[in-house]
Amino acid sequence: MRIGDVAHRAGVTVKAVRYYESLGLVVPDRLANGYRDYDEHDVRVIGEIKALNRLGIPVEDTRPFLDCLAAGRPYADDCPASLAGYRAAIDDLTRRIDALTARRAALTAHLHEAAHRNSSVPPGDPMHDFATLPAGLPVPEDDGACDTLPGQALPPLELPGTDGRSVRLDALGTGRSVIYVYPLTGRPGTDLPEGWNAIPGARGCTPESCGFRDHHEELTAAGAARVFGLSGQDTAYQREMAERLRLPFAVLSDPGLRLADELRLPTFEAGGRRLFRRLTLVVRDGLVEHVFYPVFPPDRHAGQVLDWLRRHPRRESASRG
């Protein structure tokens, strides 16, 4: 068969076939008129070269496998030399992975160093100082989006948490649970969505989380059996935030905003993403007992929740006697 036919049969280009020939890996017969004549064995050889190259074995290193075929073995890797070729390719990949891992570690170190420098800028910097609220943020208005939430049961959603466990929202257990829902937290080395500060109620997720961290013991003493953060960011992103801020509670991930769909929670669009509006649910025995919405300012919100818990102590059932 002609070179175009063998290339088509093997699923490669004519240029590739000529390259294999230049390396002596494919040796077609020659007709009396000087034209190359390829047969089924050549198709098989070219197919093996292509398959091995897709595994990461360079074309130049496929010779032991082709020699195995030429020796009459049914498979190109039936020979000891072929197995040695696999091992050499694996060793080469290991070296490359190690080099890339080292480069990744160096890049990560540079990122953290740069982020640390940026985190030391004066308070109020709109791009990097996520722990401080800039002045003049727009105040969100109560649009009534959460008026029907009290008394509703939480849906049977199971969400992953930063502590490695999943939480079933309709099975939180007895007592009160506080779930503060927020749009997204900023991260060193990552900019906030464009126009973030101009969106009422958007800015302030990091200081809000820090507030719940700092008041955590008081919240539990005031009757909150559990405290959770919740956003649409993925668990890996949230875990970095929770570790960096040293949060003593789990943050739940709901990337699909299923809770918003189930309870018709208010959302908004920013940076091409649909995000939760900031609100806090006080859940008691599976039902929404109270809703904080809108939440402002977020850096003082944990204190607001604490005051509410203290003013509304849970009445326990009468003791037996």
N, C-alpha and C positions, 0 to 999 in steps of 0.2 A: 504493500500500500504506500501511497505518497505521504510526504511529511505533513501536509494539511489534514489528511485522513487520520493519521496516528495521533496528532495533537488533539483533534476533535474527540476521538475515542477515549483518550486518557484525560480529557478535561483540562488541558494546558494550552499555552500559546505556542505557535511555531517557533518564536524566539526562545522559549524555554527548552524546547526539544533540541535546538541548535546548541544551546548552552550545555545541556547534558552531554551532547556529542563531543563538544570541545574538551570536556573533562574525561572523556573516554568511558562514561557510564553507559551510554547507549551506542552500540556499534551495529548499524544496519548493513545489510548486504548491498552490493553495488551491481546494478544491471549492466549489460553490455554497452549501453549508451551512456553510462556514467551516473545515471540517476540512482538515488538511494531507494532501497526497497525495505520497508518495515514489515514485521510480522506480529503475530499475537504475543510472542514473548516480549517484544519491544513495548507493546502496549502495557503489559504487566509490569515491566521494569519501570516505565515512566510513571505508572500509577503508584508504585511503591515509593519512588523518589518523592512524589507529591505528598503522599500520606505521611512519610517520615518528616518531611520538611515542615508540615503543619503541626507536628508534635514538637517542633523546635530543634530538630536535628538538621544542621546545615547540609546543603546538597553535597558539598565536598566530603562529608563524613558518612554518606550512605553506602559507600563501596562495600563494607563488610556484609551488609544486608543483601546487596545485589549479588555478591559472590556466593552467598548462601543459596539464592535462587538458581544461580548458574550451576551449582553443584547438584541440583536436582531435588532440593528440599521443597516440600509443599508450601512452607511459609518462610518469609525472609528473615525471621528471627528465631529459626530453629537451630542456629549454630552458636557455639561459644563466642565467636567474634562478634556476633550480633548483640548478645547479652552484654558484652563489654562495651559496645557502642551505646547501649541504653545507659549503662552506668556512667560513662563519660559525659553524656548529655545531661544526666541528672546532676553530676558534680558541677558542671558548668553553670546550670541553672541555680544551684545552691550558692555558688560564688556570686552570681549576679544579684540574687535575692539579698544576700548579706550586704553587698555594696549599696543596693537601693535602700535597705533598712537603715544603714548608717547615714546615708544622705537624708532620709526622711527624719531621722532623729536630729540631725544638724539643723534642718529647716525648722523643725518644731521648736528647738531651743532658741533659734533666732526669732521666731514668732513670739514665743513667750517673753523673751527679753524686750522686744519692741512693744508688746502689749503692756508689759510692766511699766515701761517708760511712759507710755501714753496714759496709763491709769493714774499717773502722778500729776497730770495737768491740773490747773486750778479748777475748783468746783464749778459746775455749770457748763463745762465744755459739752456741746451738743452731740459730739461724735463718740467720745470715749469714756466720759465720767458717768457710768451707768448707775452708780450708787447714790448720786445726788440729783435732786430735781431742779431743773433750771427755773428761773423766775418767769412769770407771765404765761404759764401754761393755760390753755383754754379749759374752762370748767365744763364737764359733761352735764347735760340736762336730763331730767327724769322724763323719759318718753312713754312711761307706762308699760314697757316691754316685759317687765317681771311681775306685774300686779297679780297675775293668776297663779304664780308659782306656789305660794304657801298652801299646804295641804296636799300637794301632789306627791305621789310616790316616785322614788328614783327608779329609773329603768334598769333592767337586768343586763347592764353593760359590765364587761370585765376589762379593766384597763391596766396596762403594765406600769409599775412604779420604779423609781430610781433605786429602791432597796432590793431589787431583783425579784420582788413578788408581785403578783397580780391582785387587784382589788375588785371585788364584785360590788357595784354600787348599791344594789338592792339588798345586800347582805353585809352591811358595815358592822352590824352588831348592835347591842343595846346601848343606850346613852346617846349623847350628842356627838356629832361629827361636824367639824368646820372644814368646808372646802372652798378655798379662795381660787377663783377662776380668772385667768389673766391672758392677754393676747400673746406676748412673747417677751423673753428676756434678751437683753443685749449680751454680747460676748466679746472679750478682748480680741482685737484683730478682725472683728466683723462689724460692718456698719449697720446702723438701723435703717429701716425702709425710708425712702425719700419722703420728706414732709411729715415724719413721725411726730415731731413736737407740735404740729399744727392740728393733729387729730384729737378732739376732746376725749380725755380719759385713756389715751394710748400709752403715754410715757409714764414710767414709774414702776415697772414690774420687778426690777431688782431691789429697789428700796422697800417695796411692799413685802417681798420674800424675806428681806433682812428684818423687817418689823415682826413678822410672824416667828422668825427665829429667835429674836431677842425677847419676845413675850411668850414663848412656848410654854415654859414652866407655869407662868401665871394663867395662861389659857387652860391648861389641863387642871390646875388647881380650882379654876372657876367653873369646871364642869364639862370641858371639852375632852371627851374620851379619846378623840382622834383629831388630828389636823392634817390636811392634805393641800398641796398646791395642785393645780390642773391647768394644762394648756394644750395647744395643738402641736407643739414641738415634739420631735421624736425623743425616745428615751435616752439615746446616747447623748444628744445635745443637753437634755435636762440633767443627766447624771453629772456631766462636767460642771454645770452650773451649781448643782446641789453640793458637790464636793468642794468647789471653789468658795462657796458662801457658807459651807459647813452647816447645812440645814439639818436639824434633828428629826425631821419628818420626811415622808416620801412625797415626791411630786409625780403625779399621774400624767400619762401621755394619751392624748386623744387626737391623733393627726387627722382623722376623718371628720372631726367635730360631730361625732354621733350623739353626744350628750346634748348639743345645741339642737339637733334635729328632733331628738326624742322629747325634750322639754320646751322646745321653741325658744331657746335662749337667744338673746340679741347678738348679732355678729356684725363685722364690717370688713371691708376690703382694703388691703394695703400691700404694696410691693408685689402685686399679682397673687396674693394669697387671701383666703378667707380666714378671719381670726375671731376668737371669742372677744366680746366686750367684757370689760372688767366687772365682776360681781362676786359676791360671796354667799354661799348657802350654809345655813345652819340646819343640819339634818338630825332628826330625832326619831329613833325607832323606824327608820326607813322612809319617813315623810319629811318634806321640806317644812321646817318650822318657821324660819325667818329668812328673808333675803335682804342683803345690802346691795342697793343699786339706785343710782350710780355710785361708784366709789371714788371719793376725792377728799383730800389728797391721798394718794396711795401709800405714802411713807408713814402716815399716821393711822392707817386703816386698822392694823392689828390692835391698836389701842381702842379703837371704836368697837371692835368685836368684843374685846375684853370687857369694856364697860357694859355692853348689852348683856353678856353672860352674867355679870355680877348683879345686874338689875333684874334679871329673869332667872333666878336659881331654879333648878329642876326640883319639882316637888316629888319626893319619894312616897311610895305607898305606906300607909300606916303600919307601924310595927305590930307584930303579933303579941297579944298579951291577955 
